[in-house]
Amino acid sequence: MTSLVAGGPFGIPDLVVRTTRIPDPGDLARLIPDGVPSRDVVSWIRSGDGLVGWGRAAEIDTSGTQRFRDAADWWQEVTTSAICRSEVDLPGAGLVAFGSFAFAPDSPSGGSLIVPSTVIGRRSGIAWVTRISDRLEPNPAPAVAPAPIGPGAARFADGALSGEQWTQAVAHAVRGILAGEVDKVVMARDVIAQTEAPIDPRWLIGRLAARYANTWSFAVDGLVGATPEMLVRREKGLVTSRVLAGTIQRTGNDTHDLALAGSLARSSKDLEEHEYAVRSVADALRPHCSSMNVPESPFVLHLPNVMHLATDVVGVLADYTTSLTLAESLHPSAAVCGTPTDAAAAVIASLEHLDRGRYAGPVGWLDASGDGEWGIALRSGQLDPDDPTRMRLYAGCGIVAGSEPDAELAESESKLLPMREALAD
């Protein structure tokens, strides 16, 4: 058993954290109780393992350019003042916080770190339950909750721009690239989903985790999705980032899809887009690492709906930077913004006509040691806090000189498919 006892400064909750090892609890998504408010449900699941939680033992909301730094400073104080006892010595066991942050510093969505009151985790065949409170409490035995009810029929409507308006914006971006104003820019679009009944995040998590098992199915503060892109993982001194850029839609025919994968791997347009993204990640991680491995060529990642060019960048951490601070240093990467960053951000602000909110921002978790996993909030949607039957879905495409607006619109539709399908009753 490991333990940590320390005093805390004024204004920071003195949390008591108890983690107990448990038998395998089964499907993690089915353990979140019925009736938990949507914004209090948290999840991080991949291939059946990960973390789920509910309740709020502590939280912080941040905003502006300091949103990451303020959250990191708060977390440092929380971990210093907490009393932790754990029977499990694995990343994600013990004191843990889930977070999501806005793409743009001027977004009213800001950022948040949430410490759930209950967390259930499973990793490497070991399962545990953590109870976090301001007093020592017994750990509840995990129980399978009633199956969530679907939201009924869903209707979809254009968001900030119609499909035609968005392709015009993409064409404008391409002209700017050809004129030398920017090398690459990522253009996002939104779609509004309206359902018959309230949207239960447990319904979405379960469906996304089942269909897209090779992605990270997440829920934090009403932001729900299944991201294929790991912005950064920090685990016991090793740093990993999975970069995705360059996409082609699958047809469902294995032979044809194999040929498409080959064409994607040879596409000069997609390879150019991918190179910008890999370079931006490597440049951001290098100051924190004593050594790095950056593969020269990407591989093709196969997902149920699309295929991506992918590169795993790995480094050995040279300092004590937490996973959250590493995520801050990586955001925004060329995969979600463009190159050069400031020029691409200016193009986004002028052409998208959209507040991305926390879409394309970091989402994930960190523990008391600073280890954690932060993905990019892609293939996702934000639940409307005022209307439980409404959700804003997002998708984005990397635009380079060879991009064709109609093809980019089709790509955005394929990227919206996971959330559309998850909402289907």
C-alpha positions in Angstrom: 0.0 0.0 0.0 1.2 3.5 -0.9 0.3 6.6 1.1 0.8 10.3 1.0 0.0 12.8 3.8 0.5 16.5 3.5 -1.0 19.8 4.7 -2.8 22.2 2.3 -3.0 25.9 1.8 -6.0 28.1 2.6 -8.8 27.8 0.0 -7.9 24.4 -1.4 -10.0 21.4 -0.4 -8.3 18.9 1.9 -9.3 15.8 0.1 -9.2 12.3 1.5 -8.6 9.7 -1.2 -8.9 5.9 -0.8 -8.3 3.4 -3.6 -9.2 -0.2 -3.2 -8.4 -3.1 -5.6 -11.5 -4.9 -6.8 -12.4 -7.9 -8.9 -12.9 -7.2 -12.6 -16.2 -5.1 -12.8 -17.0 -5.8 -16.4 -18.1 -3.1 -18.9 -16.9 0.2 -17.4 -19.5 2.2 -19.2 -22.3 0.3 -17.5 -21.0 1.2 -14.0 -22.0 4.8 -14.1 -25.2 5.1 -12.1 -28.5 6.2 -13.5 -29.5 9.8 -12.6 -26.0 11.3 -12.5 -26.2 14.8 -14.1 -24.8 14.8 -17.6 -22.0 17.2 -16.8 -20.9 15.1 -13.8 -20.2 12.0 -15.9 -16.5 11.5 -16.8 -15.0 8.8 -19.0 -11.7 7.7 -20.7 -12.0 4.2 -22.2 -10.0 2.5 -24.9 -10.3 -1.2 -25.8 -12.3 -1.8 -22.7 -9.8 -0.4 -20.2 -9.6 3.1 -18.7 -11.4 5.2 -16.2 -15.0 6.2 -15.5 -16.3 8.4 -12.7 -19.1 10.6 -11.5 -19.7 13.4 -8.9 -17.5 16.4 -8.1 -15.3 16.4 -5.0 -13.4 19.5 -6.3 -13.2 21.5 -9.5 -11.8 24.6 -11.1 -13.0 26.6 -14.1 -10.4 28.7 -15.9 -10.3 31.0 -18.9 -8.0 33.0 -21.2 -4.4 32.5 -22.0 -3.7 31.3 -18.5 -6.4 28.6 -18.5 -3.8 25.7 -18.5 -1.5 27.4 -16.1 -4.2 28.3 -13.6 -5.5 24.7 -13.7 -2.0 23.3 -13.2 -1.3 25.5 -10.2 -4.6 24.6 -8.7 -3.9 20.9 -9.2 -0.5 21.2 -7.6 -2.1 22.6 -4.5 -4.8 20.0 -4.4 -2.3 17.1 -4.6 -0.1 18.7 -1.9 -3.0 19.0 0.6 -4.6 15.6 -0.2 -4.4 12.5 2.1 -4.1 9.5 -0.2 -4.2 5.8 0.5 -4.0 3.3 -2.4 -3.8 -0.4 -2.8 -2.9 0.1 -6.5 0.3 1.6 -7.9 -0.8 2.3 -11.5 -1.3 5.5 -13.5 -4.9 6.7 -12.9 -5.2 5.1 -9.5 -5.5 7.3 -6.4 -6.2 11.0 -6.8 -7.1 11.9 -10.4 -8.7 14.8 -12.2 -10.4 15.0 -15.6 -10.0 18.1 -17.8 -11.0 19.7 -21.0 -9.9 23.1 -22.4 -11.1 25.4 -25.1 -9.3 25.5 -28.4 -9.0 29.3 -28.4 -7.9 31.4 -25.5 -10.7 33.9 -26.1 -13.4 31.3 -26.1 -16.0 31.7 -23.3 -15.8 27.9 -22.9 -12.5 28.3 -21.0 -11.3 25.1 -19.3 -11.9 23.0 -16.3 -10.4 20.3 -14.1 -12.9 18.0 -12.2 -12.0 15.7 -9.4 -14.8 13.1 -9.3 -16.2 11.7 -6.0 -16.0 8.2 -7.4 -13.7 6.7 -10.0 -13.5 3.1 -11.3 -10.5 2.0 -13.3 -9.1 -1.0 -15.0 -5.6 -1.4 -16.5 -3.4 -4.4 -17.3 -5.9 -6.8 -15.7 -6.1 -4.9 -12.5 -9.3 -3.1 -11.4 -9.9 -0.6 -8.7 -12.4 1.9 -7.2 -11.4 5.3 -5.7 -13.5 7.3 -3.4 -12.6 11.1 -3.0 -14.2 13.2 -0.4 -13.5 15.6 2.4 -13.7 12.8 4.9 -12.7 9.1 4.9 -15.6 7.1 3.5 -16.0 3.4 2.5 -15.6 2.6 -1.1 -18.8 1.6 -2.8 -19.0 -1.8 -4.5 -19.3 -1.3 -8.3 -22.7 -2.3 -9.6 -24.0 -2.5 -13.1 -26.5 0.3 -13.7 -29.7 -0.1 -15.7 -29.1 0.3 -19.4 -29.3 3.9 -20.5 -32.3 4.9 -22.7 -31.6 6.3 -26.2 -32.5 9.8 -27.1 -35.0 8.8 -29.8 -34.9 10.2 -33.4 -32.3 12.8 -34.1 -32.6 15.7 -36.5 -29.5 17.5 -37.8 -29.2 21.1 -39.0 -26.4 23.3 -40.2 -24.5 25.2 -37.6 -22.6 28.4 -38.2 -22.2 27.7 -41.9 -24.1 25.7 -44.4 -22.2 23.0 -46.4 -22.0 25.4 -49.4 -20.8 28.3 -47.3 -18.2 26.1 -45.7 -16.8 24.9 -49.0 -16.5 28.6 -50.1 -14.5 29.3 -46.9 -12.3 26.3 -47.7 -11.7 27.7 -51.2 -10.8 31.0 -49.7 -8.3 29.3 -47.4 -6.7 27.5 -50.4 -6.3 30.8 -52.2 -4.5 32.2 -49.2 -2.2 29.1 -49.1 -1.4 29.5 -52.7 -0.6 33.2 -52.1 1.9 32.2 -49.4 -0.1 33.6 -46.5 -0.1 30.3 -44.7 1.2 26.7 -45.3 -1.7 24.8 -43.8 -4.9 25.6 -42.0 -7.5 23.4 -40.3 -11.1 24.4 -41.0 -13.8 23.2 -38.6 -17.6 23.1 -39.1 -20.4 22.4 -36.7 -23.8 20.6 -37.0 -26.7 20.9 -34.5 -28.3 17.7 -33.3 -31.8 17.8 -31.9 -33.3 14.7 -30.3 -36.7 13.6 -29.1 -35.6 12.7 -25.6 -32.8 13.9 -23.4 -29.3 12.8 -24.4 -27.7 10.5 -21.8 -23.9 10.7 -22.0 -23.8 7.0 -20.9 -25.6 6.1 -24.0 -23.1 7.9 -26.2 -20.1 6.5 -24.2 -21.3 2.9 -24.5 -22.0 3.1 -28.2 -18.7 4.9 -29.0 -16.6 2.6 -26.9 -18.2 -0.5 -28.6 -17.9 0.7 -32.2 -14.6 2.7 -32.0 -12.7 0.5 -29.5 -9.3 1.7 -30.9 -10.1 5.3 -30.0 -10.4 7.0 -26.6 -14.1 7.4 -25.7 -14.3 10.4 -23.4 -16.7 12.5 -21.4 -15.7 15.6 -19.5 -18.0 18.4 -18.4 -20.6 17.7 -21.1 -18.0 17.2 -23.9 -18.4 13.7 -25.3 -16.6 11.9 -28.1 -14.2 9.3 -29.4 -10.9 10.7 -30.3 -8.3 8.7 -32.4 -5.5 11.3 -31.6 -3.4 11.1 -28.4 -2.0 14.6 -27.9 0.3 13.4 -25.2 0.7 10.5 -22.7 3.1 10.8 -19.8 3.9 7.6 -17.9 6.8 7.0 -15.6 9.2 9.3 -17.6 8.1 8.3 -21.1 6.3 10.7 -23.3 4.2 9.6 -26.3 2.2 11.6 -28.9 0.1 10.1 -31.7 -0.1 12.5 -34.7 -3.0 12.1 -37.2 -3.2 14.1 -40.4 -4.2 13.0 -43.8 -7.5 11.1 -44.1 -9.4 9.0 -46.6 -12.9 7.5 -46.2 -13.5 3.8 -46.1 -15.8 2.0 -48.5 -16.6 -1.2 -46.5 -14.9 -3.3 -49.2 -11.7 -4.7 -47.7 -9.9 -5.1 -51.0 -10.8 -1.6 -52.1 -9.9 -0.1 -48.7 -6.5 -1.7 -48.8 -5.9 0.0 -52.2 -7.1 3.3 -50.7 -4.7 2.9 -47.8 -1.9 2.5 -50.3 -2.9 5.6 -52.2 -3.2 7.6 -48.9 0.4 6.5 -48.0 1.6 7.8 -51.4 -0.5 11.0 -51.5 1.7 14.1 -51.8 -1.1 16.3 -50.5 -1.7 14.1 -47.4 1.9 13.5 -46.7 2.6 17.3 -46.8 -0.3 17.9 -44.3 1.0 15.1 -42.1 4.6 16.4 -42.1 3.5 19.8 -40.8 1.6 18.1 -37.9 4.5 15.8 -36.9 7.0 18.6 -37.1 4.9 20.8 -34.8 4.6 18.1 -32.2 8.3 17.2 -32.2 9.3 20.8 -31.9 7.0 21.3 -28.9 8.2 18.2 -27.1 11.9 18.4 -27.8 12.7 21.0 -25.0 11.2 18.6 -22.4 13.0 15.4 -23.6 16.5 14.1 -23.3 16.0 11.9 -26.4 13.3 11.4 -29.0 12.2 9.0 -31.7 10.4 10.6 -34.7 9.7 8.0 -37.4 10.5 9.2 -40.9 7.4 7.7 -42.5 3.8 7.4 -41.2 1.7 4.3 -41.0 -2.0 4.0 -41.9 -4.4 3.8 -39.0 -7.6 1.9 -39.9 -10.8 3.0 -38.1 -14.3 1.8 -38.9 -15.2 4.9 -40.9 -11.9 6.4 -42.1 -8.2 5.8 -42.4 -5.5 8.2 -41.3 -1.8 8.7 -41.8 -0.4 8.3 -38.3 2.9 8.8 -36.5 3.8 7.9 -32.9 6.4 10.4 -31.5 8.2 9.0 -28.4 10.5 10.8 -26.0 12.3 10.4 -22.7 11.2 13.1 -20.3 14.2 15.2 -19.0 12.3 17.3 -16.4 9.3 17.0 -14.1 6.8 18.6 -16.4 3.3 17.2 -15.8 1.1 15.7 -18.6 -1.1 18.8 -18.4 1.8 21.2 -18.9 3.0 19.1 -21.8 -0.5 19.3 -23.3 -0.3 23.0 -23.0 3.0 23.1 -24.8 1.6 21.1 -27.7 -1.6 23.0 -28.1 -2.5 23.9 -30.7 -0.6 21.5 -33.0 -0.6 21.8 -36.8 -3.1 18.9 -36.8 -5.9 21.1 -35.4 -4.7 24.6 -36.2 -2.2 24.8 -39.1 1.2 26.2 -39.9 2.5 28.8 -39.0 0.4 28.7 -35.9 -0.4 32.4 -35.6 -1.2 32.9 -39.3 -3.4 29.8 -39.3 -5.3 30.9 -36.2 -6.0 34.2 -37.9 -7.4 32.5 -40.9 -9.6 30.3 -38.7 -10.9 33.3 -36.9 -11.8 35.1 -40.1 -13.3 32.2 -42.1 -14.9 29.7 -39.7 -17.5 32.1 -38.1 -17.6 29.6 -35.3 -16.6 29.4 -31.6 -15.1 25.9 -31.4 -15.6 25.8 -27.7 -13.6 22.8 -26.4 -13.6 21.0 -29.7 -10.0 20.4 -30.9 -8.7 21.4 -27.4 -7.0 19.0 -25.0 -9.2 16.5 -23.1 -8.1 13.8 -20.7 -6.9 13.2 -17.2 -3.9 13.4 -14.9 -3.0 11.9 -11.5 -1.2 13.1 -8.5 2.2 12.1 -9.9 1.7 14.2 -13.1 1.2 11.1 -15.3 -1.8 11.2 -17.5 -3.3 11.0 -21.0 -4.5 14.0 -23.0 -6.2 13.5 -26.3 -7.4 16.1 -28.8 -11.2 16.5 -28.6 -12.1 15.3 -32.1 -15.1 13.2 -33.3 -17.0 14.9 -30.5 -19.9 17.1 -29.5 -20.9 19.4 -26.6 -24.1 18.8 -24.7 -26.2 22.0 -24.4 -26.3 22.9 -20.7 -29.7 24.5 -21.1 -31.4 21.9 -23.4 -30.8 18.2 -22.7 -32.1 17.3 -26.2 -29.6 19.4 -28.1 -25.9 18.8 -28.9 -23.4 20.6 -31.1 -21.3 18.2 -33.2 -17.9 19.2 -34.7 -15.6 18.0 -37.5 -12.5 19.6 -39.1 -10.2 19.1 -42.1 -6.6 20.0 -42.8 -6.4 22.3 -45.8 -3.2 22.6 -47.9 -2.5 23.8 -51.4 -3.8 20.6 -53.1 -7.1 20.6 -51.2 -10.4 20.4 -53.1 -13.4 22.1 -51.2 -16.0 19.5 -52.2 -13.7 16.6 -51.2 -13.0 18.3 -47.8 -16.8 18.6 -47.2 -17.2 14.9 -47.8 -14.3 14.2 -45.4 -16.0 16.3 -42.8 -19.2 14.3 -43.2 -17.2 11.1 -42.6 -15.7 12.5 -39.5 -19.2 13.5 -38.2 -20.4 9.9 -38.7 -19.3 8.5 -35.3 -21.4 11.1 -33.3 -24.3 10.8 -35.7 -24.3 7.0 -35.3 -23.9 7.2 -31.5 -27.0 9.4 -31.3 -29.1 7.0 -33.4 -31.7 5.2 -31.2 
